[in-house]
Amino acid sequence: MTSVEQRKMIQKLKSVVMKMSADERRAFEMMVKRDRDDEELDSLTMTKLKQLHVKFFPKHSKQDLEDAWNKLKDGK
């Protein structure tokens, strides 16, 4: 993962810091500090960053979105 992708993930996660648990918030704050110092994250920290991103910004499939739209449209 490039430093640009890392920085984008961190910026996006800043909007959901209040939803994080205390341990997640503490780890994320350390990631922010390391990013601010222009340090590269090690593999463990990078894995944790990816896990946080997936947890708070899950990727939905096209079928999931269509099902949700049909549910809203039909009023069920």
MARSETI-357970 format. One record per residue: residue number from 1; residue in three letters; x, y, z of N, C-alpha, C in turn. Coordinates in nm, 2 decimals. Layout:
<rs>
<r k="NUM" r="ala" n_east="X" n_north="Y" n_up="Z" ca_east="X" ca_north="Y" ca_up="Z" c_east="X" c_north="Y" c_up="Z"/>
...
</rs>
This chain:
<rs>
<r k="1" r="met" n_east="0.08" n_north="-0.12" n_up="0.00" ca_east="0.00" ca_north="0.00" ca_up="0.00" c_east="0.09" c_north="0.12" c_up="0.00"/>
<r k="2" r="thr" n_east="0.05" n_north="0.22" n_up="-0.08" ca_east="0.13" ca_north="0.34" ca_up="-0.09" c_east="0.10" c_north="0.44" c_up="0.02"/>
<r k="3" r="ser" n_east="0.18" n_north="0.53" n_up="0.04" ca_east="0.16" ca_north="0.63" ca_up="0.15" c_east="0.04" c_north="0.72" c_up="0.12"/>
<r k="4" r="val" n_east="0.00" n_north="0.73" n_up="-0.01" ca_east="-0.11" ca_north="0.81" ca_up="-0.04" c_east="-0.24" c_north="0.74" c_up="0.00"/>
<r k="5" r="glu" n_east="-0.24" n_north="0.60" n_up="-0.03" ca_east="-0.36" ca_north="0.52" ca_up="0.01" c_east="-0.37" c_north="0.52" c_up="0.16"/>
<r k="6" r="gln" n_east="-0.26" n_north="0.51" n_up="0.23" ca_east="-0.25" ca_north="0.51" ca_up="0.37" c_east="-0.31" c_north="0.64" c_up="0.43"/>
<r k="7" r="arg" n_east="-0.27" n_north="0.75" n_up="0.37" ca_east="-0.32" ca_north="0.88" ca_up="0.42" c_east="-0.47" c_north="0.89" c_up="0.39"/>
<r k="8" r="lys" n_east="-0.52" n_north="0.85" n_up="0.28" ca_east="-0.66" ca_north="0.85" ca_up="0.25" c_east="-0.74" c_north="0.77" c_up="0.34"/>
<r k="9" r="met" n_east="-0.70" n_north="0.65" n_up="0.38" ca_east="-0.77" ca_north="0.57" ca_up="0.47" c_east="-0.77" c_north="0.64" c_up="0.61"/>
<r k="10" r="ile" n_east="-0.66" n_north="0.69" n_up="0.65" ca_east="-0.66" ca_north="0.76" ca_up="0.78" c_east="-0.75" c_north="0.88" c_up="0.78"/>
<r k="11" r="gln" n_east="-0.75" n_north="0.96" n_up="0.68" ca_east="-0.84" ca_north="1.08" ca_up="0.67" c_east="-0.99" c_north="1.03" c_up="0.67"/>
<r k="12" r="lys" n_east="-1.02" n_north="0.93" n_up="0.61" ca_east="-1.16" ca_north="0.88" ca_up="0.60" c_east="-1.20" c_north="0.83" c_up="0.74"/>
<r k="13" r="leu" n_east="-1.11" n_north="0.76" n_up="0.81" ca_east="-1.14" ca_north="0.71" ca_up="0.94" c_east="-1.15" c_north="0.81" c_up="1.05"/>
<r k="14" r="lys" n_east="-1.09" n_north="0.93" n_up="1.03" ca_east="-1.10" ca_north="1.04" ca_up="1.12" c_east="-1.25" c_north="1.08" c_up="1.15"/>
<r k="15" r="ser" n_east="-1.34" n_north="1.06" n_up="1.05" ca_east="-1.48" ca_north="1.09" ca_up="1.06" c_east="-1.56" c_north="1.00" c_up="1.15"/>
<r k="16" r="val" n_east="-1.50" n_north="0.88" n_up="1.18" ca_east="-1.57" ca_north="0.79" ca_up="1.26" c_east="-1.50" c_north="0.75" c_up="1.39"/>
<r k="17" r="val" n_east="-1.41" n_north="0.84" n_up="1.44" ca_east="-1.33" ca_north="0.81" ca_up="1.56" c_east="-1.42" c_north="0.79" c_up="1.68"/>
<r k="18" r="met" n_east="-1.53" n_north="0.86" n_up="1.69" ca_east="-1.62" ca_north="0.85" ca_up="1.80" c_east="-1.69" c_north="0.71" c_up="1.81"/>
<r k="19" r="lys" n_east="-1.70" n_north="0.64" n_up="1.70" ca_east="-1.76" ca_north="0.51" ca_up="1.70" c_east="-1.67" c_north="0.40" c_up="1.74"/>
<r k="20" r="met" n_east="-1.54" n_north="0.43" n_up="1.75" ca_east="-1.44" ca_north="0.33" ca_up="1.78" c_east="-1.44" c_north="0.30" c_up="1.93"/>
<r k="21" r="ser" n_east="-1.40" n_north="0.18" n_up="1.96" ca_east="-1.38" ca_north="0.14" ca_up="2.10" c_east="-1.25" c_north="0.21" c_up="2.15"/>
<r k="22" r="ala" n_east="-1.23" n_north="0.20" n_up="2.28" ca_east="-1.11" ca_north="0.27" ca_up="2.34" c_east="-0.98" c_north="0.22" c_up="2.28"/>
<r k="23" r="asp" n_east="-0.97" n_north="0.08" n_up="2.27" ca_east="-0.85" ca_north="0.02" ca_up="2.21" c_east="-0.83" c_north="0.06" c_up="2.07"/>
<r k="24" r="glu" n_east="-0.94" n_north="0.06" n_up="1.99" ca_east="-0.93" ca_north="0.10" ca_up="1.85" c_east="-0.89" c_north="0.24" c_up="1.84"/>
<r k="25" r="arg" n_east="-0.95" n_north="0.33" n_up="1.92" ca_east="-0.91" ca_north="0.47" ca_up="1.92" c_east="-0.77" c_north="0.50" c_up="1.95"/>
<r k="26" r="arg" n_east="-0.72" n_north="0.43" n_up="2.05" ca_east="-0.58" ca_north="0.44" ca_up="2.09" c_east="-0.48" c_north="0.40" c_up="1.98"/>
<r k="27" r="ala" n_east="-0.51" n_north="0.29" n_up="1.92" ca_east="-0.43" ca_north="0.24" ca_up="1.81" c_east="-0.44" c_north="0.34" c_up="1.69"/>
<r k="28" r="phe" n_east="-0.56" n_north="0.39" n_up="1.66" ca_east="-0.58" ca_north="0.48" ca_up="1.55" c_east="-0.50" c_north="0.61" c_up="1.57"/>
<r k="29" r="glu" n_east="-0.50" n_north="0.66" n_up="1.70" ca_east="-0.43" ca_north="0.78" ca_up="1.73" c_east="-0.28" c_north="0.76" c_up="1.70"/>
<r k="30" r="met" n_east="-0.23" n_north="0.65" n_up="1.74" ca_east="-0.09" ca_north="0.62" ca_up="1.71" c_east="-0.06" c_north="0.62" c_up="1.56"/>
<r k="31" r="met" n_east="-0.15" n_north="0.56" n_up="1.48" ca_east="-0.14" ca_north="0.56" ca_up="1.34" c_east="-0.14" c_north="0.70" c_up="1.28"/>
<r k="32" r="val" n_east="-0.23" n_north="0.79" n_up="1.34" ca_east="-0.23" ca_north="0.93" ca_up="1.29" c_east="-0.10" c_north="1.00" c_up="1.32"/>
<r k="33" r="lys" n_east="-0.05" n_north="0.98" n_up="1.44" ca_east="0.08" ca_north="1.04" ca_up="1.47" c_east="0.19" c_north="0.99" c_up="1.38"/>
<r k="34" r="arg" n_east="0.20" n_north="0.86" n_up="1.35" ca_east="0.30" ca_north="0.81" ca_up="1.26" c_east="0.28" c_north="0.87" c_up="1.12"/>
<r k="35" r="asp" n_east="0.16" n_north="0.88" n_up="1.08" ca_east="0.13" ca_north="0.94" ca_up="0.95" c_east="0.17" c_north="1.09" c_up="0.94"/>
<r k="36" r="arg" n_east="0.14" n_north="1.16" n_up="1.05" ca_east="0.18" ca_north="1.30" ca_up="1.05" c_east="0.33" c_north="1.32" c_up="1.05"/>
<r k="37" r="asp" n_east="0.40" n_north="1.22" n_up="1.10" ca_east="0.55" ca_north="1.23" ca_up="1.10" c_east="0.61" c_north="1.17" c_up="0.97"/>
<r k="38" r="asp" n_east="0.52" n_north="1.14" n_up="0.88" ca_east="0.56" ca_north="1.08" ca_up="0.75" c_east="0.63" c_north="0.95" c_up="0.76"/>
<r k="39" r="glu" n_east="0.60" n_north="0.87" n_up="0.86" ca_east="0.65" ca_north="0.74" ca_up="0.88" c_east="0.57" c_north="0.64" c_up="0.81"/>
<r k="40" r="glu" n_east="0.63" n_north="0.53" n_up="0.76" ca_east="0.56" ca_north="0.42" ca_up="0.70" c_east="0.51" c_north="0.33" c_up="0.81"/>
<r k="41" r="leu" n_east="0.39" n_north="0.28" n_up="0.79" ca_east="0.34" ca_north="0.18" ca_up="0.89" c_east="0.40" c_north="0.05" c_up="0.87"/>
<r k="42" r="asp" n_east="0.42" n_north="-0.03" n_up="0.98" ca_east="0.47" ca_north="-0.16" ca_up="0.96" c_east="0.36" c_north="-0.25" c_up="0.92"/>
<r k="43" r="ser" n_east="0.39" n_north="-0.38" n_up="0.90" ca_east="0.28" ca_north="-0.47" ca_up="0.84" c_east="0.17" c_north="-0.49" c_up="0.94"/>
<r k="44" r="leu" n_east="0.20" n_north="-0.50" n_up="1.07" ca_east="0.10" ca_north="-0.52" ca_up="1.17" c_east="0.01" c_north="-0.40" c_up="1.18"/>
<r k="45" r="thr" n_east="0.06" n_north="-0.29" n_up="1.18" ca_east="-0.02" ca_north="-0.16" ca_up="1.19" c_east="-0.10" c_north="-0.14" c_up="1.06"/>
<r k="46" r="met" n_east="-0.04" n_north="-0.18" n_up="0.95" ca_east="-0.11" ca_north="-0.16" ca_up="0.82" c_east="-0.23" c_north="-0.26" c_up="0.82"/>
<r k="47" r="thr" n_east="-0.21" n_north="-0.38" n_up="0.87" ca_east="-0.32" ca_north="-0.48" ca_up="0.88" c_east="-0.43" c_north="-0.42" c_up="0.97"/>
<r k="48" r="lys" n_east="-0.40" n_north="-0.37" n_up="1.08" ca_east="-0.50" ca_north="-0.31" ca_up="1.17" c_east="-0.57" c_north="-0.19" c_up="1.11"/>
<r k="49" r="leu" n_east="-0.50" n_north="-0.11" n_up="1.03" ca_east="-0.56" ca_north="0.00" ca_up="0.96" c_east="-0.66" c_north="-0.05" c_up="0.86"/>
<r k="50" r="lys" n_east="-0.63" n_north="-0.15" n_up="0.79" ca_east="-0.72" ca_north="-0.21" ca_up="0.69" c_east="-0.84" c_north="-0.27" c_up="0.76"/>
<r k="51" r="gln" n_east="-0.82" n_north="-0.34" n_up="0.87" ca_east="-0.93" ca_north="-0.40" ca_up="0.95" c_east="-1.03" c_north="-0.29" c_up="0.99"/>
<r k="52" r="leu" n_east="-0.97" n_north="-0.18" n_up="1.05" ca_east="-1.06" ca_north="-0.07" ca_up="1.09" c_east="-1.14" c_north="-0.01" c_up="0.97"/>
<r k="53" r="his" n_east="-1.07" n_north="0.00" n_up="0.86" ca_east="-1.14" ca_north="0.06" ca_up="0.74" c_east="-1.25" c_north="-0.03" c_up="0.69"/>
<r k="54" r="val" n_east="-1.23" n_north="-0.16" n_up="0.69" ca_east="-1.33" ca_north="-0.25" ca_up="0.65" c_east="-1.45" c_north="-0.26" c_up="0.75"/>
<r k="55" r="lys" n_east="-1.41" n_north="-0.24" n_up="0.88" ca_east="-1.52" ca_north="-0.25" ca_up="0.98" c_east="-1.61" c_north="-0.13" c_up="0.97"/>
<r k="56" r="phe" n_east="-1.56" n_north="-0.01" n_up="0.95" ca_east="-1.64" ca_north="0.11" ca_up="0.95" c_east="-1.69" c_north="0.15" c_up="0.82"/>
<r k="57" r="phe" n_east="-1.63" n_north="0.10" n_up="0.71" ca_east="-1.67" ca_north="0.14" ca_up="0.58" c_east="-1.68" c_north="0.01" c_up="0.49"/>
<r k="58" r="pro" n_east="-1.78" n_north="-0.08" n_up="0.52" ca_east="-1.79" ca_north="-0.21" ca_up="0.45" c_east="-1.82" c_north="-0.18" c_up="0.31"/>
<r k="59" r="lys" n_east="-1.77" n_north="-0.26" n_up="0.22" ca_east="-1.79" ca_north="-0.25" ca_up="0.08" c_east="-1.92" c_north="-0.34" c_up="0.05"/>
<r k="60" r="his" n_east="-2.02" n_north="-0.28" n_up="-0.01" ca_east="-2.14" ca_north="-0.34" ca_up="-0.04" c_east="-2.14" c_north="-0.38" c_up="-0.19"/>
<r k="61" r="ser" n_east="-2.20" n_north="-0.50" n_up="-0.21" ca_east="-2.21" ca_north="-0.55" ca_up="-0.35" c_east="-2.32" c_north="-0.48" c_up="-0.42"/>
<r k="62" r="lys" n_east="-2.32" n_north="-0.49" n_up="-0.55" ca_east="-2.43" ca_north="-0.43" ca_up="-0.63" c_east="-2.57" c_north="-0.49" c_up="-0.59"/>
<r k="63" r="gln" n_east="-2.56" n_north="-0.62" n_up="-0.57" ca_east="-2.69" ca_north="-0.69" ca_up="-0.53" c_east="-2.74" c_north="-0.65" c_up="-0.40"/>
<r k="64" r="asp" n_east="-2.65" n_north="-0.62" n_up="-0.30" ca_east="-2.70" ca_north="-0.57" ca_up="-0.17" c_east="-2.77" c_north="-0.43" c_up="-0.19"/>
<r k="65" r="leu" n_east="-2.71" n_north="-0.35" n_up="-0.27" ca_east="-2.77" ca_north="-0.22" ca_up="-0.29" c_east="-2.90" c_north="-0.23" c_up="-0.36"/>
<r k="66" r="glu" n_east="-2.91" n_north="-0.32" n_up="-0.46" ca_east="-3.04" ca_north="-0.33" ca_up="-0.53" c_east="-3.15" c_north="-0.39" c_up="-0.44"/>
<r k="67" r="asp" n_east="-3.11" n_north="-0.48" n_up="-0.35" ca_east="-3.21" ca_north="-0.54" ca_up="-0.26" c_east="-3.26" c_north="-0.43" c_up="-0.16"/>
<r k="68" r="ala" n_east="-3.17" n_north="-0.35" n_up="-0.11" ca_east="-3.21" ca_north="-0.24" ca_up="-0.02" c_east="-3.30" c_north="-0.14" c_up="-0.09"/>
<r k="69" r="trp" n_east="-3.27" n_north="-0.11" n_up="-0.22" ca_east="-3.35" ca_north="-0.02" ca_up="-0.30" c_east="-3.49" c_north="-0.07" c_up="-0.32"/>
<r k="70" r="asn" n_east="-3.50" n_north="-0.20" n_up="-0.36" ca_east="-3.63" ca_north="-0.26" ca_up="-0.38" c_east="-3.71" c_north="-0.27" c_up="-0.25"/>
<r k="71" r="lys" n_east="-3.64" n_north="-0.29" n_up="-0.14" ca_east="-3.71" ca_north="-0.30" ca_up="-0.01" c_east="-3.77" c_north="-0.16" c_up="0.02"/>
<r k="72" r="leu" n_east="-3.69" n_north="-0.05" n_up="0.00" ca_east="-3.74" ca_north="0.08" ca_up="0.02" c_east="-3.86" c_north="0.12" c_up="-0.08"/>
<r k="73" r="lys" n_east="-3.84" n_north="0.08" n_up="-0.20" ca_east="-3.94" ca_north="0.11" ca_up="-0.30" c_east="-4.07" c_north="0.03" c_up="-0.28"/>
<r k="74" r="asp" n_east="-4.06" n_north="-0.09" n_up="-0.23" ca_east="-4.18" ca_north="-0.17" ca_up="-0.21" c_east="-4.25" c_north="-0.14" c_up="-0.08"/>
<r k="75" r="gly" n_east="-4.17" n_north="-0.07" n_up="0.01" ca_east="-4.23" ca_north="-0.04" ca_up="0.14" c_east="-4.24" c_north="-0.16" c_up="0.24"/>
<r k="76" r="lys" n_east="-4.16" n_north="-0.26" n_up="0.22" ca_east="-4.16" ca_north="-0.38" ca_up="0.30" c_east="-4.07" c_north="-0.36" c_up="0.42"/>
</rs>
